[in-house]
Amino acid sequence: MHETEVLELARRSIVLALQLTMPILIVTLIIGVIVSLFQAVTQIQEQTLTFVPKILVFVIAIVFLGPWMLQSMVVFTSGLFNGLPRMIH
């Protein structure tokens, strides 16, 4: 296995990890900002107030994005396992 193949595999792995995590991270970031603005406007300083909306959005995102995420991981992993004999030689 050459260095270029290792670098390409690492690049593909990082891109897949970013593709899988970014939708959930962006949505929870937006919810966190909205809740923080609400807290600033109403002067409610409850620390646990941000967790409930983020958890709800996270669960909803997993329900809707879960099949796509799983399919992406399965395609990547099966391609990795299928290319293993070629990589070893």
C-alpha positions as CSV (number, residue, x, y, z in Angstrom):
1,M,0.0,0.0,0.0
2,H,1.5,3.3,-1.1
3,E,1.4,6.6,0.8
4,T,-1.0,8.1,-1.6
5,E,-3.5,5.3,-1.0
6,V,-3.2,5.8,2.8
7,L,-3.7,9.5,2.5
8,E,-6.7,9.0,0.2
9,L,-8.3,6.6,2.6
10,A,-7.7,9.0,5.5
11,R,-9.2,11.9,3.5
12,R,-12.3,9.8,2.6
13,S,-12.7,8.8,6.2
14,I,-12.5,12.4,7.4
15,V,-14.9,13.6,4.8
16,L,-17.4,10.9,5.7
17,A,-17.1,11.8,9.4
18,L,-17.8,15.4,8.6
19,Q,-20.7,14.6,6.3
20,L,-22.3,12.4,9.1
21,T,-21.8,14.8,12.0
22,M,-22.3,18.3,10.4
23,P,-26.1,18.2,10.0
24,I,-26.7,17.3,13.6
25,L,-24.0,19.7,14.9
26,I,-25.4,22.6,12.9
27,V,-28.9,22.1,14.0
28,T,-28.0,21.8,17.7
29,L,-25.8,24.9,17.3
30,I,-28.8,26.8,15.9
31,I,-31.0,25.6,18.7
32,G,-28.4,26.5,21.3
33,V,-28.2,30.0,20.0
34,I,-31.9,30.4,19.9
35,V,-32.2,29.2,23.5
36,S,-29.4,31.5,24.6
37,L,-31.1,34.5,23.0
38,F,-34.3,33.5,24.7
39,Q,-32.4,33.3,28.0
40,A,-30.8,36.7,27.5
41,V,-34.0,38.4,26.6
42,T,-36.0,36.9,29.5
43,Q,-33.1,36.9,31.9
44,I,-33.7,33.3,32.8
45,Q,-30.4,31.8,33.9
46,E,-31.3,28.2,34.2
47,Q,-28.4,26.1,33.1
48,T,-30.4,23.0,32.2
49,L,-32.8,24.9,29.9
50,T,-30.5,24.4,26.9
51,F,-30.2,20.6,27.2
52,V,-33.8,19.6,26.7
53,P,-34.3,21.3,23.3
54,K,-30.9,20.1,22.1
55,I,-31.7,16.5,23.1
56,L,-35.1,16.6,21.4
57,V,-33.6,18.0,18.2
58,F,-30.8,15.4,18.4
59,V,-33.3,12.5,18.7
60,I,-35.5,13.9,15.9
61,A,-32.4,14.3,13.6
62,I,-31.3,10.8,14.3
63,V,-34.8,9.4,13.5
64,F,-34.8,11.3,10.1
65,L,-31.1,11.1,9.2
66,G,-30.3,7.7,10.8
67,P,-31.0,5.6,7.7
68,W,-28.9,7.8,5.5
69,M,-26.1,7.9,8.0
70,L,-26.1,4.1,8.4
71,Q,-26.2,3.6,4.6
72,S,-23.2,5.9,4.1
73,M,-21.2,4.0,6.7
74,V,-22.2,0.7,5.2
75,V,-21.1,1.8,1.7
76,F,-17.8,3.1,3.0
77,T,-17.1,0.1,5.1
78,S,-18.0,-2.4,2.5
79,G,-15.8,-0.6,0.0
80,L,-13.0,-0.7,2.5
81,F,-13.4,-4.4,3.1
82,N,-13.7,-5.1,-0.6
83,G,-10.6,-3.2,-1.4
84,L,-8.6,-4.8,1.4
85,P,-6.9,-7.5,-0.8
86,R,-5.8,-4.9,-3.3
87,M,-4.4,-2.7,-0.4
88,I,-2.5,-5.6,1.2
89,H,-0.5,-6.5,-2.0
